[in-house]
Amino acid sequence: MAEAHSAVAFSFAITHDGWDVNFDREVLYLVWESGLRSWKKRLARFRNSVLNGVYPGHLQSLYVLWTLLAAAHFGGFNIPFGLVQKAQTLLPSNTTMWQIIACLLAALTMWLSVIFLMRYLLKLLLMYKGWMYESRAPGAKISLKTKLWVSVVKVLSGWNKPRLYSFQGSLPRLPLPSVKDTMRRYLISVRPLLDDENYRRVERLAKEFEETIAVKLQRYLVLKSWWSSNYVSDWWEEYVYLRGRSPLMVNSNFYGTDAILMKPTSIQAARASVIIHLCLQFRRLIDRQELEPIMLQNMVPLCSWQYERLFNTVRVPGVETDKIVHYQDSSHITVYHKGRYFKVIIYSRGRLLKPAEIQV
């Protein structure tokens, strides 16, 4: 009970002498620091969301455009499409302050229009796959079409340094192949595994599938591809990954080891702590979106969505299907050693603890 009483930061009571208020300044200070860290993280996530939402544009270009429109408006020049005058009709008065705000609304309209045009243009350009079939041999000629494509992509995506999720809104949808192409590739893949008789049987079944139920299934996939950027990922995760009952430790889970050919120390706990420390530094880079997305040929970005669930994520087992639970934040890890679990505190007051400061 003494520990419980000492944990109370604020107490209030009414006595015969009047009001009795007691509070623990240290505990209240810790509560204040905790809330402050939480709001800093929220503001950082909001800022990253805004920067990712307007990529490949930059907020500084909005300030420059606002300044130019304000200077042109007060200098008596005509603003394209009369945007400033139209914005003024929506404002309560015509004072200098409201005219500046009208210039801001006009600049924001023009800026967002250009940004979304660039994003959709970049999405259309990333649908081009011809660059994958160009020769990479020294001295090989690159087609004019690919050269023009490379130039435009670099211009649109090279305005500022991309963050981890900057290209998520510009990635094209996963293309849906036709049933005929799928059946053709399927037969090519199974041909080395079957003799002539079994191959003819599979070929007959594939043709029957293509002409019957595949027509209806393809319509469902086309409809789903219109509503989602990836028509297969969520269904694969639910019906293949989460419902699979094969051992996870062999078939699904990833793992990490330290240096194999060199051992700075033979102490197992020290080597494990180094791996954990480096992993958490990597997690901090992901949280702050300081990692750059993976770029093929330094031009084509890959999807970074799976980085969101690389940490703070657990697969909760179920009877027929499991589920994935992701936590926004976590300050500890779990260590399993000789049949016992340990909860290890690795974060305190917003910073990563040093090995000597870690609490078990």
Secondary structure as the mmCIF struct_conf table of DSSP 4:
data_model
#
loop_
_struct_conf.conf_type_id
_struct_conf.id
_struct_conf.beg_label_comp_id
_struct_conf.beg_label_asym_id
_struct_conf.beg_label_seq_id
_struct_conf.end_label_comp_id
_struct_conf.end_label_asym_id
_struct_conf.end_label_seq_id
HELX_RH_AL_P HELX_RH_AL_P1 ALA A 2 SER A 6
TURN_TY1_P TURN_TY1_P1 ALA A 7 ALA A 7
STRN STRN1 PHE A 10 THR A 15
TURN_TY1_P TURN_TY1_P2 HIS A 16 ASP A 17
STRN STRN2 GLY A 18 PHE A 23
HELX_RH_AL_P HELX_RH_AL_P2 ARG A 25 GLY A 53
TURN_TY1_P TURN_TY1_P3 VAL A 54 PRO A 56
BEND BEND1 GLY A 57 GLY A 57
HELX_RH_AL_P HELX_RH_AL_P3 LEU A 59 PHE A 74
TURN_TY1_P TURN_TY1_P4 GLY A 75 GLY A 76
HELX_LH_PP_P HELX_LH_PP_P1 PHE A 77 ILE A 79
HELX_RH_3T_P HELX_RH_3T_P1 PRO A 80 GLY A 82
HELX_RH_AL_P HELX_RH_AL_P4 LEU A 83 GLN A 88
TURN_TY1_P TURN_TY1_P5 THR A 89 LEU A 90
BEND BEND2 LEU A 91 PRO A 92
BEND BEND3 THR A 95 THR A 95
HELX_RH_AL_P HELX_RH_AL_P5 THR A 96 LEU A 126
TURN_TY1_P TURN_TY1_P6 MET A 127 MET A 127
HELX_RH_3T_P HELX_RH_3T_P2 GLY A 130 TYR A 133
BEND BEND4 GLU A 134 GLU A 134
BEND BEND5 ALA A 137 ALA A 137
TURN_TY1_P TURN_TY1_P7 PRO A 138 GLY A 139
HELX_LH_PP_P HELX_LH_PP_P2 ALA A 140 SER A 143
HELX_RH_AL_P HELX_RH_AL_P6 LEU A 144 SER A 157
BEND BEND6 TRP A 159 ASN A 160
TURN_TY1_P TURN_TY1_P8 LEU A 164 PHE A 167
HELX_RH_3T_P HELX_RH_3T_P3 GLN A 168 SER A 170
HELX_LH_PP_P HELX_LH_PP_P3 LEU A 171 PRO A 175
HELX_RH_AL_P HELX_RH_AL_P7 VAL A 179 VAL A 190
HELX_RH_3T_P HELX_RH_3T_P4 ARG A 191 LEU A 193
BEND BEND7 LEU A 194 LEU A 194
HELX_RH_AL_P HELX_RH_AL_P8 ASP A 196 GLU A 211
TURN_TY1_P TURN_TY1_P9 THR A 212 THR A 212
HELX_RH_AL_P HELX_RH_AL_P9 ILE A 213 TRP A 227
BEND BEND8 SER A 229 SER A 229
BEND BEND9 TYR A 231 VAL A 232
HELX_RH_AL_P HELX_RH_AL_P10 SER A 233 TRP A 236
HELX_RH_PI_P HELX_RH_PI_P1 GLU A 237 TYR A 241
TURN_TY1_P TURN_TY1_P10 LEU A 242 ARG A 243
BEND BEND10 SER A 246 SER A 246
HELX_RH_AL_P HELX_RH_AL_P11 LEU A 248 ASN A 251
TURN_TY1_P TURN_TY1_P11 SER A 252 SER A 252
BEND BEND11 ILE A 260 LEU A 261
BEND BEND12 PRO A 264 PRO A 264
HELX_RH_AL_P HELX_RH_AL_P12 GLN A 268 ASP A 287
TURN_TY1_P TURN_TY1_P12 ARG A 288 GLN A 289
BEND BEND13 LEU A 291 LEU A 291
HELX_LH_PP_P HELX_LH_PP_P4 GLU A 292 ILE A 294
STRN STRN3 MET A 295 LEU A 296
TURN_TY1_P TURN_TY1_P13 GLN A 297 MET A 299
STRN STRN4 VAL A 300 PRO A 301
HELX_LH_PP_P HELX_LH_PP_P5 LEU A 302 CYS A 303
HELX_RH_3T_P HELX_RH_3T_P5 TRP A 305 ARG A 309
BEND BEND14 LEU A 310 ASN A 312
STRN STRN5 THR A 313 VAL A 316
BEND BEND15 VAL A 319 GLU A 320
STRN STRN6 LYS A 323 HIS A 326
BEND BEND16 GLN A 328 GLN A 328
STRN STRN7 HIS A 332 HIS A 337
TURN_TY1_P TURN_TY1_P14 LYS A 338 GLY A 339
STRN STRN8 ARG A 340 ILE A 345
STRN STRN9 TYR A 347 SER A 348
TURN_TY1_P TURN_TY1_P15 ARG A 349 GLY A 350
STRN STRN10 ARG A 351 LEU A 352
HELX_LH_PP_P HELX_LH_PP_P6 LEU A 353 LYS A 354
HELX_RH_3T_P HELX_RH_3T_P6 PRO A 355 GLU A 357
STRN STRN11 GLN A 359 GLN A 359
#
